Amino acid sequence: MISQKELVISKQLLASATSVGANVREASAACSRKDFINKMTIASKEARESKYWLELIRESRIVDYDLTEIMLLNEEIIRISTSIIKTSQAENK
């Protein structure tokens, strides 16, 4: 039986994690560099929110699953998106 707490957290994680890909896809069709940077910034923020939810799941132990690999992949997404944003901002100057 899934508890209310598990349901709420899983919905939040699903929303933030899927938003990363959606915003990256939108960035790839951006109409300007500013729009591209904005979409990538949103994607980065959503990845950071996903990190929060993953940490909450891990620390609360509401699921019996090793999240290490998922959390490492999420960290890589954060690093890549941050690098893309910084590079794009530097090119914009």
Gaussian input, Z-matrix of N, CA and C with variables (Angstrom, degrees):
# hf/3-21g

backbone

0 1
 N
 C     1     B1
 C     2     B2     1     A1
 N     3     B3     2     A2     1     D1
 C     4     B4     3     A3     2     D2
 C     5     B5     4     A4     3     D3
 N     6     B6     5     A5     4     D4
 C     7     B7     6     A6     5     D5
 C     8     B8     7     A7     6     D6
 N     9     B9     8     A8     7     D7
 C    10    B10     9     A9     8     D8
 C    11    B11    10    A10     9     D9
 N    12    B12    11    A11    10    D10
 C    13    B13    12    A12    11    D11
 C    14    B14    13    A13    12    D12
 N    15    B15    14    A14    13    D13
 C    16    B16    15    A15    14    D14
 C    17    B17    16    A16    15    D15
 N    18    B18    17    A17    16    D16
 C    19    B19    18    A18    17    D17
 C    20    B20    19    A19    18    D18
 N    21    B21    20    A20    19    D19
 C    22    B22    21    A21    20    D20
 C    23    B23    22    A22    21    D21
 N    24    B24    23    A23    22    D22
 C    25    B25    24    A24    23    D23
 C    26    B26    25    A25    24    D24
 N    27    B27    26    A26    25    D25
 C    28    B28    27    A27    26    D26
 C    29    B29    28    A28    27    D27
 N    30    B30    29    A29    28    D28
 C    31    B31    30    A30    29    D29
 C    32    B32    31    A31    30    D30
 N    33    B33    32    A32    31    D31
 C    34    B34    33    A33    32    D32
 C    35    B35    34    A34    33    D33
 N    36    B36    35    A35    34    D34
 C    37    B37    36    A36    35    D35
 C    38    B38    37    A37    36    D36
 N    39    B39    38    A38    37    D37
 C    40    B40    39    A39    38    D38
 C    41    B41    40    A40    39    D39
 N    42    B42    41    A41    40    D40
 C    43    B43    42    A42    41    D41
 C    44    B44    43    A43    42    D42
 N    45    B45    44    A44    43    D43
 C    46    B46    45    A45    44    D44
 C    47    B47    46    A46    45    D45
 N    48    B48    47    A47    46    D46
 C    49    B49    48    A48    47    D47
 C    50    B50    49    A49    48    D48
 N    51    B51    50    A50    49    D49
 C    52    B52    51    A51    50    D50
 C    53    B53    52    A52    51    D51
 N    54    B54    53    A53    52    D52
 C    55    B55    54    A54    53    D53
 C    56    B56    55    A55    54    D54
 N    57    B57    56    A56    55    D55
 C    58    B58    57    A57    56    D56
 C    59    B59    58    A58    57    D57
 N    60    B60    59    A59    58    D58
 C    61    B61    60    A60    59    D59
 C    62    B62    61    A61    60    D60
 N    63    B63    62    A62    61    D61
 C    64    B64    63    A63    62    D62
 C    65    B65    64    A64    63    D63
 N    66    B66    65    A65    64    D64
 C    67    B67    66    A66    65    D65
 C    68    B68    67    A67    66    D66
 N    69    B69    68    A68    67    D67
 C    70    B70    69    A69    68    D68
 C    71    B71    70    A70    69    D69
 N    72    B72    71    A71    70    D70
 C    73    B73    72    A72    71    D71
 C    74    B74    73    A73    72    D72
 N    75    B75    74    A74    73    D73
 C    76    B76    75    A75    74    D74
 C    77    B77    76    A76    75    D75
 N    78    B78    77    A77    76    D76
 C    79    B79    78    A78    77    D77
 C    80    B80    79    A79    78    D78
 N    81    B81    80    A80    79    D79
 C    82    B82    81    A81    80    D80
 C    83    B83    82    A82    81    D81
 N    84    B84    83    A83    82    D82
 C    85    B85    84    A84    83    D83
 C    86    B86    85    A85    84    D84
 N    87    B87    86    A86    85    D85
 C    88    B88    87    A87    86    D86
 C    89    B89    88    A88    87    D87
 N    90    B90    89    A89    88    D88
 C    91    B91    90    A90    89    D89
 C    92    B92    91    A91    90    D90
 N    93    B93    92    A92    91    D91
 C    94    B94    93    A93    92    D92
 C    95    B95    94    A94    93    D93
 N    96    B96    95    A95    94    D94
 C    97    B97    96    A96    95    D95
 C    98    B98    97    A97    96    D96
 N    99    B99    98    A98    97    D97
 C   100   B100    99    A99    98    D98
 C   101   B101   100   A100    99    D99
 N   102   B102   101   A101   100   D100
 C   103   B103   102   A102   101   D101
 C   104   B104   103   A103   102   D102
 N   105   B105   104   A104   103   D103
 C   106   B106   105   A105   104   D104
 C   107   B107   106   A106   105   D105
 N   108   B108   107   A107   106   D106
 C   109   B109   108   A108   107   D107
 C   110   B110   109   A109   108   D108
 N   111   B111   110   A110   109   D109
 C   112   B112   111   A111   110   D110
 C   113   B113   112   A112   111   D111
 N   114   B114   113   A113   112   D112
 C   115   B115   114   A114   113   D113
 C   116   B116   115   A115   114   D114
 N   117   B117   116   A116   115   D115
 C   118   B118   117   A117   116   D116
 C   119   B119   118   A118   117   D117
 N   120   B120   119   A119   118   D118
 C   121   B121   120   A120   119   D119
 C   122   B122   121   A121   120   D120
 N   123   B123   122   A122   121   D121
 C   124   B124   123   A123   122   D122
 C   125   B125   124   A124   123   D123
 N   126   B126   125   A125   124   D124
 C   127   B127   126   A126   125   D125
 C   128   B128   127   A127   126   D126
 N   129   B129   128   A128   127   D127
 C   130   B130   129   A129   128   D128
 C   131   B131   130   A130   129   D129
 N   132   B132   131   A131   130   D130
 C   133   B133   132   A132   131   D131
 C   134   B134   133   A133   132   D132
 N   135   B135   134   A134   133   D133
 C   136   B136   135   A135   134   D134
 C   137   B137   136   A136   135   D135
 N   138   B138   137   A137   136   D136
 C   139   B139   138   A138   137   D137
 C   140   B140   139   A139   138   D138
 N   141   B141   140   A140   139   D139
 C   142   B142   141   A141   140   D140
 C   143   B143   142   A142   141   D141
 N   144   B144   143   A143   142   D142
 C   145   B145   144   A144   143   D143
 C   146   B146   145   A145   144   D144
 N   147   B147   146   A146   145   D145
 C   148   B148   147   A147   146   D146
 C   149   B149   148   A148   147   D147
 N   150   B150   149   A149   148   D148
 C   151   B151   150   A150   149   D149
 C   152   B152   151   A151   150   D150
 N   153   B153   152   A152   151   D151
 C   154   B154   153   A153   152   D152
 C   155   B155   154   A154   153   D153
 N   156   B156   155   A155   154   D154
 C   157   B157   156   A156   155   D155
 C   158   B158   157   A157   156   D156
 N   159   B159   158   A158   157   D157
 C   160   B160   159   A159   158   D158
 C   161   B161   160   A160   159   D159
 N   162   B162   161   A161   160   D160
 C   163   B163   162   A162   161   D161
 C   164   B164   163   A163   162   D162
 N   165   B165   164   A164   163   D163
 C   166   B166   165   A165   164   D164
 C   167   B167   166   A166   165   D165
 N   168   B168   167   A167   166   D166
 C   169   B169   168   A168   167   D167
 C   170   B170   169   A169   168   D168
 N   171   B171   170   A170   169   D169
 C   172   B172   171   A171   170   D170
 C   173   B173   172   A172   171   D171
 N   174   B174   173   A173   172   D172
 C   175   B175   174   A174   173   D173
 C   176   B176   175   A175   174   D174
 N   177   B177   176   A176   175   D175
 C   178   B178   177   A177   176   D176
 C   179   B179   178   A178   177   D177
 N   180   B180   179   A179   178   D178
 C   181   B181   180   A180   179   D179
 C   182   B182   181   A181   180   D180
 N   183   B183   182   A182   181   D181
 C   184   B184   183   A183   182   D182
 C   185   B185   184   A184   183   D183
 N   186   B186   185   A185   184   D184
 C   187   B187   186   A186   185   D185
 C   188   B188   187   A187   186   D186
 N   189   B189   188   A188   187   D187
 C   190   B190   189   A189   188   D188
 C   191   B191   190   A190   189   D189
 N   192   B192   191   A191   190   D190
 C   193   B193   192   A192   191   D191
 C   194   B194   193   A193   192   D192
 N   195   B195   194   A194   193   D193
 C   196   B196   195   A195   194   D194
 C   197   B197   196   A196   195   D195
 N   198   B198   197   A197   196   D196
 C   199   B199   198   A198   197   D197
 C   200   B200   199   A199   198   D198
 N   201   B201   200   A200   199   D199
 C   202   B202   201   A201   200   D200
 C   203   B203   202   A202   201   D201
 N   204   B204   203   A203   202   D202
 C   205   B205   204   A204   203   D203
 C   206   B206   205   A205   204   D204
 N   207   B207   206   A206   205   D205
 C   208   B208   207   A207   206   D206
 C   209   B209   208   A208   207   D207
 N   210   B210   209   A209   208   D208
 C   211   B211   210   A210   209   D209
 C   212   B212   211   A211   210   D210
 N   213   B213   212   A212   211   D211
 C   214   B214   213   A213   212   D212
 C   215   B215   214   A214   213   D213
 N   216   B216   215   A215   214   D214
 C   217   B217   216   A216   215   D215
 C   218   B218   217   A217   216   D216
 N   219   B219   218   A218   217   D217
 C   220   B220   219   A219   218   D218
 C   221   B221   220   A220   219   D219
 N   222   B222   221   A221   220   D220
 C   223   B223   222   A222   221   D221
 C   224   B224   223   A223   222   D222
 N   225   B225   224   A224   223   D223
 C   226   B226   225   A225   224   D224
 C   227   B227   226   A226   225   D225
 N   228   B228   227   A227   226   D226
 C   229   B229   228   A228   227   D227
 C   230   B230   229   A229   228   D228
 N   231   B231   230   A230   229   D229
 C   232   B232   231   A231   230   D230
 C   233   B233   232   A232   231   D231
 N   234   B234   233   A233   232   D232
 C   235   B235   234   A234   233   D233
 C   236   B236   235   A235   234   D234
 N   237   B237   236   A236   235   D235
 C   238   B238   237   A237   236   D236
 C   239   B239   238   A238   237   D237
 N   240   B240   239   A239   238   D238
 C   241   B241   240   A240   239   D239
 C   242   B242   241   A241   240   D240
 N   243   B243   242   A242   241   D241
 C   244   B244   243   A243   242   D242
 C   245   B245   244   A244   243   D243
 N   246   B246   245   A245   244   D244
 C   247   B247   246   A246   245   D245
 C   248   B248   247   A247   246   D246
 N   249   B249   248   A248   247   D247
 C   250   B250   249   A249   248   D248
 C   251   B251   250   A250   249   D249
 N   252   B252   251   A251   250   D250
 C   253   B253   252   A252   251   D251
 C   254   B254   253   A253   252   D252
 N   255   B255   254   A254   253   D253
 C   256   B256   255   A255   254   D254
 C   257   B257   256   A256   255   D255
 N   258   B258   257   A257   256   D256
 C   259   B259   258   A258   257   D257
 C   260   B260   259   A259   258   D258
 N   261   B261   260   A260   259   D259
 C   262   B262   261   A261   260   D260
 C   263   B263   262   A262   261   D261
 N   264   B264   263   A263   262   D262
 C   265   B265   264   A264   263   D263
 C   266   B266   265   A265   264   D264
 N   267   B267   266   A266   265   D265
 C   268   B268   267   A267   266   D266
 C   269   B269   268   A268   267   D267
 N   270   B270   269   A269   268   D268
 C   271   B271   270   A270   269   D269
 C   272   B272   271   A271   270   D270
 N   273   B273   272   A272   271   D271
 C   274   B274   273   A273   272   D272
 C   275   B275   274   A274   273   D273
 N   276   B276   275   A275   274   D274
 C   277   B277   276   A276   275   D275
 C   278   B278   277   A277   276   D276

   B1=1.4506
   B2=1.5296
   B3=1.3102
   B4=1.4556
   B5=1.5233
   B6=1.3294
   B7=1.4669
   B8=1.5235
   B9=1.3130
   B10=1.4660
   B11=1.5233
   B12=1.3289
   B13=1.4681
   B14=1.5401
   B15=1.3253
   B16=1.4674
   B17=1.5202
   B18=1.2995
   B19=1.4586
   B20=1.5288
   B21=1.3113
   B22=1.4643
   B23=1.5252
   B24=1.3184
   B25=1.4622
   B26=1.5225
   B27=1.3164
   B28=1.4659
   B29=1.5306
   B30=1.3225
   B31=1.4671
   B32=1.5220
   B33=1.3248
   B34=1.4597
   B35=1.5302
   B36=1.3310
   B37=1.4606
   B38=1.5225
   B39=1.3064
   B40=1.4642
   B41=1.5275
   B42=1.3136
   B43=1.4674
   B44=1.5279
   B45=1.3268
   B46=1.4707
   B47=1.5287
   B48=1.3138
   B49=1.4705
   B50=1.5257
   B51=1.3093
   B52=1.4672
   B53=1.5225
   B54=1.3222
   B55=1.4582
   B56=1.5258
   B57=1.3271
   B58=1.4651
   B59=1.5291
   B60=1.3161
   B61=1.4609
   B62=1.5121
   B63=1.3235
   B64=1.4594
   B65=1.5284
   B66=1.3194
   B67=1.4687
   B68=1.5224
   B69=1.3230
   B70=1.4635
   B71=1.5280
   B72=1.3194
   B73=1.4616
   B74=1.5220
   B75=1.3234
   B76=1.4670
   B77=1.5199
   B78=1.3274
   B79=1.4679
   B80=1.5201
   B81=1.3203
   B82=1.4668
   B83=1.5278
   B84=1.3186
   B85=1.4669
   B86=1.5301
   B87=1.3251
   B88=1.4668
   B89=1.5173
   B90=1.3223
   B91=1.4690
   B92=1.5287
   B93=1.3443
   B94=1.4623
   B95=1.5269
   B96=1.3200
   B97=1.4739
   B98=1.5364
   B99=1.3261
   B100=1.4605
   B101=1.5296
   B102=1.3202
   B103=1.4644
   B104=1.5283
   B105=1.3337
   B106=1.4626
   B107=1.5305
   B108=1.3201
   B109=1.4607
   B110=1.5232
   B111=1.3134
   B112=1.4582
   B113=1.5291
   B114=1.3183
   B115=1.4741
   B116=1.5230
   B117=1.3373
   B118=1.4598
   B119=1.5254
   B120=1.3231
   B121=1.4592
   B122=1.5227
   B123=1.3130
   B124=1.4645
   B125=1.5233
   B126=1.3292
   B127=1.4683
   B128=1.5274
   B129=1.3283
   B130=1.4690
   B131=1.5240
   B132=1.3177
   B133=1.4685
   B134=1.5267
   B135=1.3189
   B136=1.4638
   B137=1.5265
   B138=1.3256
   B139=1.4695
   B140=1.5254
   B141=1.3247
   B142=1.4670
   B143=1.5366
   B144=1.3236
   B145=1.4635
   B146=1.5319
   B147=1.3143
   B148=1.4654
   B149=1.5240
   B150=1.3384
   B151=1.4678
   B152=1.5293
   B153=1.3112
   B154=1.4639
   B155=1.5305
   B156=1.3407
   B157=1.4601
   B158=1.5210
   B159=1.3349
   B160=1.4666
   B161=1.5286
   B162=1.3209
   B163=1.4676
   B164=1.5238
   B165=1.3232
   B166=1.4621
   B167=1.5313
   B168=1.3126
   B169=1.4689
   B170=1.5213
   B171=1.3514
   B172=1.4635
   B173=1.5273
   B174=1.3233
   B175=1.4629
   B176=1.5259
   B177=1.3241
   B178=1.4663
   B179=1.5236
   B180=1.3323
   B181=1.4749
   B182=1.5290
   B183=1.3309
   B184=1.4657
   B185=1.5217
   B186=1.3345
   B187=1.4603
   B188=1.5237
   B189=1.3027
   B190=1.4555
   B191=1.5312
   B192=1.3303
   B193=1.4633
   B194=1.5218
   B195=1.3210
   B196=1.4601
   B197=1.5313
   B198=1.3127
   B199=1.4582
   B200=1.5255
   B201=1.3272
   B202=1.4637
   B203=1.5219
   B204=1.3214
   B205=1.4661
   B206=1.5253
   B207=1.3018
   B208=1.4642
   B209=1.5329
   B210=1.3168
   B211=1.4525
   B212=1.5281
   B213=1.3214
   B214=1.4652
   B215=1.5302
   B216=1.3164
   B217=1.4639
   B218=1.5226
   B219=1.3080
   B220=1.4557
   B221=1.5318
   B222=1.3237
   B223=1.4734
   B224=1.5236
   B225=1.3205
   B226=1.4629
   B227=1.5272
   B228=1.3146
   B229=1.4654
   B230=1.5283
   B231=1.3236
   B232=1.4664
   B233=1.5237
   B234=1.3373
   B235=1.4699
   B236=1.5303
   B237=1.3384
   B238=1.4693
   B239=1.5242
   B240=1.3284
   B241=1.4705
   B242=1.5230
   B243=1.3183
   B244=1.4639
   B245=1.5249
   B246=1.3164
   B247=1.4674
   B248=1.5278
   B249=1.3128
   B250=1.4673
   B251=1.5296
   B252=1.3127
   B253=1.4642
   B254=1.5273
   B255=1.3312
   B256=1.4698
   B257=1.5264
   B258=1.3175
   B259=1.4617
   B260=1.5248
   B261=1.3192
   B262=1.4636
   B263=1.5187
   B264=1.3149
   B265=1.4601
   B266=1.5227
   B267=1.3255
   B268=1.4722
   B269=1.5314
   B270=1.3216
   B271=1.4679
   B272=1.5189
   B273=1.3274
   B274=1.4648
   B275=1.5288
   B276=1.3255
   B277=1.4680
   B278=1.5054
   A1=109.51
   A2=116.41
   A3=121.88
   A4=109.26
   A5=115.59
   A6=119.62
   A7=109.64
   A8=115.26
   A9=121.27
   A10=109.97
   A11=116.45
   A12=122.21
   A13=110.06
   A14=117.59
   A15=121.50
   A16=111.02
   A17=116.99
   A18=121.98
   A19=111.06
   A20=116.99
   A21=121.36
   A22=110.30
   A23=117.06
   A24=120.75
   A25=110.83
   A26=117.62
   A27=119.87
   A28=111.15
   A29=117.96
   A30=120.53
   A31=111.32
   A32=116.71
   A33=120.99
   A34=110.80
   A35=116.53
   A36=120.75
   A37=110.50
   A38=117.50
   A39=121.15
   A40=110.70
   A41=116.60
   A42=120.50
   A43=111.39
   A44=117.31
   A45=119.26
   A46=111.51
   A47=117.43
   A48=120.47
   A49=111.62
   A50=118.22
   A51=119.72
   A52=111.59
   A53=116.99
   A54=120.73
   A55=111.70
   A56=117.46
   A57=120.78
   A58=109.33
   A59=116.59
   A60=120.76
   A61=113.06
   A62=116.23
   A63=119.99
   A64=110.99
   A65=117.23
   A66=120.07
   A67=112.07
   A68=117.85
   A69=120.02
   A70=109.29
   A71=117.40
   A72=121.24
   A73=110.51
   A74=116.59
   A75=119.98
   A76=111.20
   A77=117.12
   A78=121.20
   A79=111.01
   A80=116.30
   A81=119.24
   A82=112.02
   A83=116.80
   A84=121.19
   A85=111.32
   A86=116.11
   A87=120.38
   A88=111.37
   A89=115.30
   A90=120.89
   A91=112.48
   A92=116.67
   A93=120.23
   A94=108.47
   A95=116.24
   A96=120.24
   A97=109.67
   A98=116.41
   A99=120.54
   A100=111.11
   A101=116.89
   A102=121.88
   A103=110.26
   A104=116.63
   A105=121.78
   A106=110.29
   A107=116.62
   A108=121.26
   A109=110.62
   A110=117.17
   A111=121.80
   A112=111.38
   A113=117.32
   A114=120.85
   A115=111.19
   A116=116.98
   A117=120.18
   A118=111.11
   A119=116.74
   A120=120.62
   A121=110.22
   A122=116.71
   A123=120.30
   A124=109.82
   A125=117.52
   A126=121.20
   A127=110.41
   A128=116.59
   A129=120.90
   A130=111.48
   A131=116.11
   A132=120.01
   A133=111.08
   A134=116.40
   A135=120.12
   A136=110.93
   A137=117.30
   A138=120.77
   A139=109.81
   A140=116.19
   A141=120.00
   A142=110.92
   A143=116.20
   A144=118.64
   A145=109.99
   A146=116.28
   A147=119.89
   A148=110.38
   A149=116.34
   A150=120.84
   A151=109.83
   A152=116.18
   A153=120.65
   A154=111.21
   A155=116.65
   A156=120.17
   A157=111.21
   A158=117.11
   A159=120.04
   A160=110.95
   A161=116.43
   A162=119.97
   A163=111.07
   A164=116.20
   A165=120.90
   A166=110.49
   A167=116.78
   A168=120.94
   A169=110.30
   A170=115.57
   A171=119.49
   A172=111.25
   A173=116.78
   A174=120.69
   A175=113.27
   A176=116.29
   A177=119.45
   A178=112.27
   A179=115.35
   A180=121.94
   A181=112.33
   A182=115.09
   A183=117.74
   A184=112.38
   A185=116.69
   A186=120.53
   A187=108.79
   A188=116.00
   A189=121.88
   A190=107.87
   A191=115.23
   A192=120.96
   A193=108.41
   A194=115.87
   A195=120.40
   A196=108.73
   A197=116.69
   A198=122.75
   A199=113.53
   A200=117.54
   A201=121.53
   A202=112.56
   A203=117.99
   A204=120.95
   A205=111.85
   A206=117.21
   A207=121.54
   A208=109.84
   A209=116.44
   A210=120.01
   A211=111.53
   A212=117.36
   A213=120.66
   A214=110.99
   A215=116.66
   A216=120.30
   A217=110.94
   A218=116.58
   A219=120.81
   A220=110.75
   A221=116.77
   A222=120.37
   A223=110.73
   A224=116.50
   A225=120.76
   A226=110.71
   A227=116.87
   A228=121.32
   A229=110.12
   A230=116.68
   A231=120.63
   A232=110.38
   A233=117.20
   A234=120.71
   A235=111.75
   A236=116.19
   A237=120.12
   A238=110.70
   A239=116.46
   A240=118.78
   A241=110.89
   A242=117.95
   A243=121.23
   A244=110.68
   A245=116.54
   A246=121.04
   A247=111.35
   A248=116.42
   A249=121.26
   A250=109.99
   A251=116.91
   A252=121.49
   A253=110.32
   A254=116.57
   A255=120.32
   A256=111.25
   A257=117.10
   A258=120.90
   A259=110.79
   A260=116.54
   A261=120.45
   A262=111.85
   A263=116.84
   A264=120.48
   A265=110.68
   A266=117.34
   A267=121.12
   A268=110.86
   A269=116.36
   A270=121.33
   A271=111.52
   A272=115.07
   A273=121.05
   A274=111.76
   A275=117.46
   A276=121.01
   A277=112.04
   D1=127.29
   D2=179.28
   D3=-83.16
   D4=128.96
   D5=179.19
   D6=-79.07
   D7=163.99
   D8=177.72
   D9=-60.82
   D10=-39.51
   D11=179.91
   D12=-61.15
   D13=-45.25
   D14=178.84
   D15=-63.33
   D16=-40.58
   D17=-179.14
   D18=-64.41
   D19=-45.67
   D20=-179.31
   D21=-63.25
   D22=-48.20
   D23=-178.02
   D24=-65.70
   D25=-41.62
   D26=-179.24
   D27=-65.12
   D28=-37.14
   D29=176.94
   D30=-66.10
   D31=-39.76
   D32=178.87
   D33=-65.02
   D34=-44.11
   D35=179.11
   D36=-64.47
   D37=-43.88
   D38=178.78
   D39=-59.48
   D40=-44.22
   D41=-178.84
   D42=-64.03
   D43=-48.03
   D44=-177.27
   D45=-70.15
   D46=-40.59
   D47=-177.71
   D48=-67.18
   D49=-41.80
   D50=179.77
   D51=-73.65
   D52=-24.71
   D53=177.50
   D54=-67.32
   D55=-29.58
   D56=178.30
   D57=-57.61
   D58=-54.62
   D59=-178.86
   D60=-63.08
   D61=-39.24
   D62=-179.88
   D63=-63.62
   D64=-41.00
   D65=-179.54
   D66=-73.25
   D67=-33.83
   D68=174.71
   D69=-64.74
   D70=-41.65
   D71=177.90
   D72=-62.26
   D73=-42.94
   D74=176.79
   D75=-63.06
   D76=-39.24
   D77=179.47
   D78=-61.78
   D79=-35.08
   D80=-178.88
   D81=-67.00
   D82=-16.58
   D83=178.25
   D84=-113.68
   D85=22.15
   D86=-176.90
   D87=-62.37
   D88=147.98
   D89=-178.70
   D90=-89.37
   D91=-7.94
   D92=178.28
   D93=-157.96
   D94=166.46
   D95=177.15
   D96=-62.95
   D97=-40.40
   D98=178.50
   D99=-59.79
   D100=-43.98
   D101=177.95
   D102=-63.62
   D103=-41.63
   D104=177.98
   D105=-59.74
   D106=-48.94
   D107=-179.77
   D108=-61.57
   D109=-41.74
   D110=178.82
   D111=-60.32
   D112=-48.24
   D113=-179.61
   D114=-64.65
   D115=-40.55
   D116=179.13
   D117=-67.95
   D118=-33.52
   D119=176.83
   D120=-65.80
   D121=-41.34
   D122=176.63
   D123=-63.10
   D124=-43.42
   D125=178.57
   D126=-59.32
   D127=-43.27
   D128=179.07
   D129=-63.01
   D130=-42.55
   D131=178.62
   D132=-63.96
   D133=-39.04
   D134=178.75
   D135=-66.73
   D136=-35.58
   D137=176.48
   D138=-65.56
   D139=-38.33
   D140=177.64
   D141=-67.82
   D142=-36.40
   D143=175.62
   D144=-65.94
   D145=-40.34
   D146=177.44
   D147=-59.78
   D148=-39.39
   D149=177.30
   D150=-58.41
   D151=-43.88
   D152=178.58
   D153=-57.84
   D154=-48.97
   D155=-178.13
   D156=-65.11
   D157=-38.63
   D158=177.46
   D159=-64.03
   D160=-41.90
   D161=177.21
   D162=-62.70
   D163=-41.31
   D164=179.01
   D165=-62.64
   D166=-43.22
   D167=178.41
   D168=-62.61
   D169=-45.06
   D170=-179.10
   D171=-63.71
   D172=-48.34
   D173=-175.68
   D174=-69.66
   D175=-33.26
   D176=-179.39
   D177=-82.26
   D178=-15.92
   D179=179.63
   D180=56.41
   D181=38.86
   D182=179.31
   D183=-77.31
   D184=-15.69
   D185=172.89
   D186=-128.01
   D187=150.15
   D188=178.96
   D189=-99.20
   D190=78.00
   D191=-176.82
   D192=-151.57
   D193=137.09
   D194=178.62
   D195=-78.70
   D196=112.08
   D197=-176.57
   D198=-91.05
   D199=4.60
   D200=-173.90
   D201=-53.95
   D202=-51.41
   D203=-177.45
   D204=-63.28
   D205=-42.81
   D206=179.09
   D207=-63.00
   D208=-42.07
   D209=-179.35
   D210=-67.63
   D211=-35.85
   D212=176.39
   D213=-66.26
   D214=-41.46
   D215=177.08
   D216=-63.44
   D217=-40.40
   D218=178.40
   D219=-64.09
   D220=-40.23
   D221=176.62
   D222=-61.21
   D223=-39.12
   D224=178.91
   D225=-65.11
   D226=-39.79
   D227=176.51
   D228=-61.67
   D229=-41.75
   D230=178.10
   D231=-62.85
   D232=-46.00
   D233=-179.86
   D234=-62.53
   D235=-44.42
   D236=-178.85
   D237=-65.15
   D238=-47.20
   D239=-178.24
   D240=-64.33
   D241=-38.50
   D242=177.46
   D243=-62.82
   D244=-42.42
   D245=178.81
   D246=-63.68
   D247=-42.40
   D248=178.81
   D249=-61.75
   D250=-43.63
   D251=-179.36
   D252=-63.84
   D253=-48.18
   D254=-178.91
   D255=-62.00
   D256=-43.20
   D257=178.77
   D258=-63.34
   D259=-43.36
   D260=-179.67
   D261=-66.46
   D262=-36.91
   D263=177.61
   D264=-68.05
   D265=-39.09
   D266=179.55
   D267=-66.61
   D268=-38.13
   D269=179.00
   D270=-70.30
   D271=-23.15
   D272=-176.63
   D273=-79.83
   D274=-11.87
   D275=-176.20
   D276=-88.99

